[in-house]
Structure formats: C-alpha cells, structure tokens
Amino acid sequence: MPADVVRNLGPSTSQSSTGTAIGHAEDLEPVVLNIDPSMTILMNKFGRLKKAKELDWSWFLEHLEPPQENAWPEMMEYTFPDVGSLRMLRNYQQHLYKAGKITDAQNQSEKAYSQEDIAREKMNILTQIGRDTEFAIVKNTISRGESGNQVAMTGGVPFFMSKDEMECTVAITGIVTTTEDHKLKTGDFVYLQADTMPEGMDSEDVYYIRVLSDKTFQLYDSIEGAVKDIASEKVAPTSTGTSVKIVLNNVYDLGGEEDFTLDHVNHVLELAKRRGGNPTEAYMSTKKFSRFNNLVNALVTTNRKSGENKVDMVTTTYIGPNGIVNAHAHQMYSDKRIDFYDMQYWHLKYFSPIHWVTGLAKTGTYEKFAAEGWVGLQASQPLSSASLTGIKR
C-alpha cells in the first residue's frame, strides 16, 4: 500500500544551506493551518509563540500611568513613590484529538476515484482538527485546567473579550464609589453603563478621574480637569441612575436591543485607541458583514457630490475618525458579536503541534490512524482590541 505522504529522500531545500538532509520529515502544523483556509481564518492570521513548557501558562501586562502635571521647585528633596502596575493573565492548553479506521477490504477495493480511502480519511481528520481549533478560538468563553471529569479548555477570543465591569454608585457631586479597589490612577478615563444612566451623563462619553481613595474617585470632563482639579470641569449629574457599572475594557454590549451602527463601531475603536490599541481587522458573521457593507456604502453615497455616478460595490474597508478597519466575514461567527483585532497581540501557543500518533499496532483487519496536539490562545494585550456584543439578530 503506498504511503499517504511521499517523502523526498534527496537533499533538503528547506534546511541547512551548507549540508544535506536525507529523509527529512514534513512539518504537519502548516498542513493543518492551511488545509481549510475558508474555515481556519484566525489560525492563519494569529502569530506563533515558542513552544509551551506546561499545560497552563501566564503572561504579564503593563499599565502605564496617564499623563500628569510634572512641575517641581528648583530646590527639592527626591521622593520615591511606588511604581508599576503589572497585571497577569493566564490560559490553558486544550488537547485536540481525531481518529478513525478503515478496513483492509474497504481500502483495497477498486474505486471509481483514484485516491485511497485511508489517505482521504487522514486528510479529512487534519481538516477537522483545524476546524475544531478555529472553533475553540472563536467560541470558547471559559479557560480551565483539567480536573476530575472536566477536560481542559483554552480560553478563546470571547473569554478575553467579554465585558469587564465593576459595580459602582454615582453621587450627584460626580463622586463614584466602587464595590472593590478600582486600581485606577488620576488622569485615567472610564466609561459607564447602567440600566438607567445618571441624568446628564452618556454611556458613550469618556470621563476622566481624580482618585480620592482606593474605592472612590471624582469624575471630570477633561484630563486637564482631573489632573489639576479644575472645579468647572467636574461632572455633576442631576440623578444617580440605577445599576451603574464602570466598563474596564473595550467591549460594548448592545443588550440584544438593537443592531450595530457605525457610531457603535466608532465608539469601541475609540476605546481601544485611548488605551493604546490599533484594531484594523474586524471579524463578523456573513449577515453582519452584509450590514457593514451597506452602512459604509450608504455613507460613501451620501458624501458624494450631486450628479456623480452611483456607488454600487462591495465595501470591506471603513475609514473612520479612529482609523481604518477591514471587515471580514467568518462562517463561525454568530450574528451577536463583532471583534476588532489588533493582530500583533494575538498568538497561538502549542504544547505539542498537531501530529500523527505513531506506533499504532495492527490488531485486526483494519488500519487505525489518529492525530492529536495541544494548543492554547494568548491575548498579550486584550485592551488593544475591541468588541461589540449583544447585537440584535
């Protein structure tokens, strides 16, 4: 029976340029990544990190302090406040496995097609593992290690890009009291969402803070007001609102009440920009991709001069006040979310790349084959990306 992979036993063209390698093996990982490009889009787009040494791993994020008024007297004593505000994130490796068997009779029977069943089925297994990996990236909302009957799962994009919020109350003086340590600095900014927003405040407006304590801060309309404590810049709502929360990341939830607009797109992109990110690639369902196209085309048509030819095209690029975004349709995305990626901060990390299981003894009148591997997702800086969630179908 012919081998499913034909090896080149001659000199290698992909290894050492000063010597030769005889009988070099193929690298299976690129096969999995490129075998089904219409379904494994993010696998191909995300970067690769060095091999994982453990089944769970962690990484650090750095939060830089906001700008301050930095002016000191000519003669002074040096002071040394605490510095640094590291945050650690963690994820787990997920074990992927696919297997099958083909009877000797089935594989040896003459077919109308030329490819042997075992070669075809092995190719299908690689395709399925690639799709399963993409599914984990796009859909996994939890990150966990193996425990008892619970298998390990790697946190996917929705795990890192779920709304991160903190409950708080807002007084009519503009002082916010949080339920836990807010860990913010004077000059930082916040966005608020609520069942009922405090009168005079808007969920899409940015507010700057001046820290009063670990659980309180004053809201200001400008960073200068917060840093210099300018009274006229203080926010003073006329009501306290209900169920108010501070949104700590770039995720805006529409609550299933409305479809997205370009204003919503601009809002989450502004969130990411203010936090130092630069999202340029947006992934969404085919239905929402069509809406994105219609919204951008409508904007282009409106801005054209009277008498010019009608615009009739598919528009995948939006140029807005917060940069350029390229839209992509993804078959695994639901209609309820759109993710805006700063691609440089998303990587896959393999504990063991996808590979064929070797040494499977023949124990009957059939051929067994199996492929497995371990993969995890690392979001090196989730605050560089943004998401719209809770979009109405």
PECOR-V904209 format. One record per residue. RES is the residue in one small letter. PHI is phi in whole degrees, -180 to 180 (999 if undefined). PSI is psi in radians with two decimals (999 if undefined). Layout:
# PECOR-V904209
[[RES/PHI/PSI] [RES/PHI/PSI]]
This chain:
# PECOR-V904209
[[m/999/2.21] [p/-63/2.62] [a/-71/2.63] [d/-77/-0.34] [v/-122/2.17] [v/-89/2.07] [r/-91/2.49] [n/-90/1.94] [l/-89/0.08] [g/-88/-3.00] [p/-58/2.46] [s/-76/2.48] [t/-104/-0.04] [s/-121/0.06] [q/-114/-2.32] [s/-64/2.40] [s/-89/-0.12] [t/-108/0.00] [g/-148/-2.96] [t/-126/2.63] [a/-122/2.19] [i/-105/2.29] [g/71/0.57] [h/-66/2.53] [a/-89/2.69] [e/-77/2.67] [d/-94/2.02] [l/-78/-0.39] [e/-59/-0.82] [p/-61/-0.52] [v/-61/-0.80] [v/-65/-0.73] [l/-66/-0.69] [n/-102/0.02] [i/-73/-0.45] [d/-141/1.21] [p/-62/-0.40] [s/-74/-0.35] [m/-113/-0.37] [t/-109/0.89] [i/-65/-0.90] [l/-71/-0.54] [m/-58/-0.67] [n/-77/-0.51] [k/-84/-0.64] [f/-72/2.64] [g/-75/3.10] [r/-122/2.32] [l/-100/2.91] [k/-63/2.79] [k/-55/2.38] [a/-70/2.51] [k/-98/-0.32] [e/-134/2.94] [l/-80/-0.15] [d/-136/2.64] [w/-149/2.80] [s/-131/2.80] [w/-149/2.80] [f/-107/2.55] [l/-116/2.59] [e/-114/2.24] [h/-103/1.97] [l/-81/2.52] [e/-69/2.57] [p/-70/2.90] [p/-60/2.54] [q/-129/2.85] [e/-79/1.87] [n/-111/1.49] [a/-140/2.27] [w/-133/2.74] [p/-69/2.82] [e/-61/-0.75] [m/-110/2.14] [m/-157/2.83] [e/-97/2.40] [y/-65/2.46] [t/-120/2.70] [f/-135/1.42] [p/-74/2.86] [d/-64/2.51] [v/-128/2.90] [g/89/2.48] [s/-149/1.18] [l/-75/2.55] [r/-129/2.43] [m/-111/2.35] [l/-114/2.78] [r/-144/2.60] [n/-150/2.98] [y/-122/2.73] [q/-82/2.46] [q/-111/2.29] [h/-86/2.08] [l/-105/2.42] [y/-153/2.35] [k/-142/2.48] [a/-149/2.94] [g/-168/3.12] [k/-151/2.63] [i/-132/2.26] [t/-69/2.67] [d/-60/-0.72] [a/-65/-0.73] [q/-65/-0.71] [n/-72/-0.52] [q/-93/-0.25] [s/-65/2.54] [e/-71/2.35] [k/-117/2.82] [a/-75/-0.37] [y/-106/2.83] [s/-90/-0.43] [q/-77/2.37] [e/-69/2.61] [d/-59/-0.73] [i/-66/-0.67] [a/-66/-0.73] [r/-66/-0.76] [e/-69/-0.60] [k/-66/-0.67] [m/-64/-0.68] [n/-63/-0.67] [i/-63/-0.75] [l/-61/-0.73] [t/-61/-0.78] [q/-66/-0.70] [i/-65/-0.70] [g/-60/-0.77] [r/-67/-0.68] [d/-64/-0.66] [t/-65/-0.78] [e/-62/-0.68] [f/-61/-0.75] [a/-62/-0.73] [i/-62/-0.80] [v/-80/-0.55] [k/-113/-0.44] [n/-66/2.10] [t/-99/-0.11] [i/-126/2.74] [s/-129/2.15] [r/-154/2.66] [g/-90/2.92] [e/-72/2.40] [s/-154/2.01] [g/61/-2.18] [n/-85/-0.06] [q/-87/2.14] [v/-83/2.75] [a/-71/2.54] [m/-136/2.42] [t/-85/2.37] [g/-66/2.25] [g/-91/-2.95] [v/-56/-0.77] [p/-62/-0.45] [f/-66/-0.80] [f/-78/-0.45] [m/-113/0.72] [s/-94/2.72] [k/-65/2.17] [d/-105/1.97] [e/-139/2.84] [m/-134/2.29] [e/-69/2.54] [c/-158/2.99] [t/-124/2.58] [v/-119/2.11] [a/-86/2.82] [i/-69/-0.16] [t/-82/-0.15] [g/87/0.16] [i/-89/2.24] [v/-104/2.32] [t/-116/2.14] [t/-98/2.80] [t/-82/-0.23] [e/-146/3.04] [d/-59/2.09] [h/-78/-0.38] [k/57/0.53] [l/-100/2.88] [k/-118/2.67] [t/-58/2.23] [g/102/-0.30] [d/-65/2.86] [f/-121/2.74] [v/-137/2.73] [y/-118/2.58] [l/-118/2.54] [q/-131/2.69] [a/-162/2.81] [d/-63/-0.75] [t/-133/2.03] [m/-69/2.56] [p/-55/2.39] [e/-60/2.24] [g/97/-0.04] [m/-119/2.73] [d/-131/2.46] [s/-68/-0.28] [e/-103/0.13] [d/-96/2.56] [v/-92/2.45] [y/-129/2.38] [y/-98/2.71] [i/-124/2.66] [r/-121/2.06] [v/-70/2.29] [l/-106/-0.61] [s/-161/-3.08] [d/-63/-0.37] [k/-126/0.18] [t/-140/2.58] [f/-155/2.75] [q/-99/2.42] [l/-90/2.48] [y/-134/2.76] [d/-83/-0.29] [s/-141/2.77] [i/-68/-0.59] [e/-64/-0.72] [g/-62/-0.70] [a/-69/-0.76] [v/-70/-0.70] [k/-98/-0.01] [d/57/0.96] [i/-85/2.05] [a/-59/-0.70] [s/-68/-0.26] [e/-96/-0.02] [k/-68/2.45] [v/-83/2.29] [a/-136/1.47] [p/-67/2.79] [t/-98/-0.03] [s/-148/2.89] [t/-94/-0.23] [g/73/3.11] [t/-132/2.51] [s/49/0.92] [v/-81/2.44] [k/-138/2.55] [i/-88/2.26] [v/-91/2.07] [l/-98/-0.06] [n/-137/-3.01] [n/-97/0.86] [v/-119/2.17] [y/-116/2.11] [d/-101/2.12] [l/-86/-0.02] [g/67/0.27] [g/72/0.19] [e/-96/-0.36] [e/-152/2.76] [d/-82/2.81] [f/-76/2.69] [t/-126/3.01] [l/-67/-0.45] [d/-63/-0.70] [h/-65/-0.73] [v/-60/-0.83] [n/-60/-0.66] [h/-64/-0.88] [v/-70/-0.56] [l/-67/-0.62] [e/-66/-0.68] [l/-57/-0.85] [a/-65/-0.73] [k/-61/-0.77] [r/-65/-0.43] [r/-99/0.23] [g/92/0.08] [g/-89/2.95] [n/-145/1.24] [p/-69/2.25] [t/-126/-0.19] [e/-123/2.15] [a/-112/2.30] [y/-119/2.39] [m/-157/3.03] [s/-70/2.88] [t/-63/-0.61] [k/-65/-0.78] [k/-74/-0.47] [f/-62/-0.71] [s/-63/-0.71] [r/-66/-0.75] [f/-55/-0.81] [n/-59/-0.79] [n/-66/-0.70] [l/-64/-0.79] [v/-69/-0.71] [n/-63/-0.67] [a/-63/-0.67] [l/-66/-0.76] [v/-63/-0.77] [t/-63/-0.72] [t/-63/-0.63] [n/-85/-0.11] [r/-77/2.69] [k/-74/2.62] [s/-61/2.37] [g/95/-0.24] [e/-76/2.79] [n/-59/2.58] [k/-67/2.45] [v/-86/2.20] [d/-143/1.61] [m/-159/2.97] [v/-95/2.09] [t/-107/2.06] [t/-109/-0.04] [t/-121/2.26] [y/-116/2.19] [i/-105/1.88] [g/-120/-3.04] [p/-67/-0.29] [n/-115/0.41] [g/118/-2.97] [i/-107/2.32] [v/-126/2.27] [n/-100/2.19] [a/-93/2.48] [h/-136/2.42] [a/-87/2.40] [h/-132/2.18] [q/-67/-0.36] [m/-91/-0.15] [y/-77/2.45] [s/-83/2.94] [d/-75/-0.08] [k/-96/-0.10] [r/-147/2.65] [i/-131/2.29] [d/-111/2.36] [f/-113/1.96] [y/-101/2.36] [d/-96/1.66] [m/-60/-0.42] [q/-67/-0.23] [y/-108/0.22] [w/-117/2.20] [h/-142/2.65] [l/-99/2.53] [k/-132/2.14] [y/-104/2.22] [f/-76/-0.64] [s/-150/2.00] [p/-59/2.74] [i/-58/2.24] [h/-150/2.78] [w/-76/2.40] [v/-75/2.19] [t/-102/2.88] [g/76/0.40] [l/-78/1.93] [a/-70/2.56] [k/-81/2.05] [t/-117/0.10] [g/-170/-2.89] [t/-88/0.90] [y/-157/2.80] [e/-103/2.26] [k/-102/2.56] [f/-151/2.54] [a/-152/2.55] [a/-128/2.55] [e/-152/2.96] [g/180/2.99] [w/-124/2.31] [v/-142/2.57] [g/-141/2.79] [l/-110/2.31] [q/-117/2.09] [a/-99/1.66] [s/-65/-0.50] [q/-153/1.45] [p/-58/-0.47] [l/-72/-0.05] [s/-88/-0.22] [s/-112/3.11] [a/-151/2.81] [s/-146/2.54] [l/-107/2.17] [t/-125/2.98] [g/64/0.53] [i/-75/2.37] [k/-70/2.33] [r/-67/999]]
